């Protein structure tokens, strides 16, 4: 049985994401982690769009990154997304970003809060997602 807490996503570095030296600009890493997080949810059978259509958004409240080596133009990166923790209104992920040679380039952690879009207040995740997350965290 595969571990649904961990999911790998690949992204190719585009020219526009780099500086004059062909190195990925540090602010673009957050986008890679967002892509990976959305794909992690999709792999779990959850569409971020349908969650928002149902009135729940998931803003990032904390993001920390540690840069070890540079990602470069045209690299195919693997972003490993790891579910760390789920509370009543928050979800936490760790990330590991590797290049094609398997070198660890960056590690990161993000915390997101489930928010009711009509009130702007923290809320529980939708029931269908809550059930999936509880199952994952009990494994």
N, C-alpha and C positions, 0 to 999 in steps of 0.2 A: 504494500500500500504506500502511495507517495505521501509525502509530508506537505499538506496544503498550507502550512504556516510559512513555507519558503517557496518563492517563485522567481524564476529568472526571465528577464526581458532583455532583448537586444535592441540597441539603437546605433545608428551610424552617425558619426560626427559630421555635421554639415559645415561648409566653408564659413557661413555667416556666424557660426558659433565660436569662431577662433579669432585670435589677434593676428598681428602681422607676422608673428613667428610660427603660425599654424598650431598654436596651443589653445585649448579650450579656455575661454574666459570663465573665471571662477563663478560668476553669477548664473551661468547656464547649467551648472550641475543640479540646481534645484528643479529645473525642468525635466532632467533625466529621471530624477527621483519621483516626480509627479507622474510621468509616463508609466514608470514601473509600478507605482502604487495603484493607478487606475487599472493596469493590466492584472495586477494581483487580485483586485476585486472582481474583475471580469472572469478570471480563472476560477474564482469561488462561485461564479454564477450570479454576480451582482453587477448591475449596470449603474455607474455613477449618475448617468443622465436620468434613469428611472427613479433613483433615490431623490434627486433634485426635483423631478416632476412631481414626486409625492410630498414635497415640501421640506425635505431635510438636506442641509448642506454640510460639508465637512471641511471647514477651514483649518489651515495649519496654524497652530499657536506657538510652536517651537520647532526650530530646525537648526541642527548643529552639524558641521562638516569638518573632517580632517583630511587635508590633501597630502598624499604621500608621493605621487608621481603625476606627471601631466598626461592628460588625454590629448590626442592630436587629430588634426584634420584627416578625415576618411577612416579613422579607426572604427572598428565595430566593437562596441562596448557591451558588456554583459552587466546588467544591474540586478543584483540579488536583493529581493525584498523579503524581509523576515518579520513576521508578526511577533511582537515582544510582549505586549500587554493590552488588555481591554478592561476598562472600568465602566461605571454606569453611563458616562457621557464622553469618554475619551478612548482613543485608540493610538497605540504607539508602534512604530516600525523602526527597525535598523536596516541599513543598506550597505552593500559592498559593491564597488564598481571595479570591474576588471577589464583589461584590454585583451586583445586576441591571443597574446602570449601567456595569459593567465596571471599577469602582474596585478596586484592589488593597487589601484590608483587612489581611491577615495573611500572613506567610510563616513556614514552619516546616521543621524537619528532624527525622526520627526514625531511630533505629537499633534494629533488633530482632535477637534471637538465636534461632536454631532450638534447641530444647531437647527432649531425650528425656524424656517425661513419667514414665517408670518410674525413671529414674536421677537426673533433675534436672540432668543435665549437658548442655553444648552438644553439638550433633550436626550432621551434614550435613543439608541439606533432603532430603525424600523424592525419590527418583530421578526421578519424573515431573516434579516441580517444578524440580529441579536442571537437567534437560535444557532446560526452557522458559527458565529464567533464563540459562543459558549461551548459548542461541540469541539471546535479547534483547540480552545484553551484547556479543555479537560483531557486531551490526548497527551 
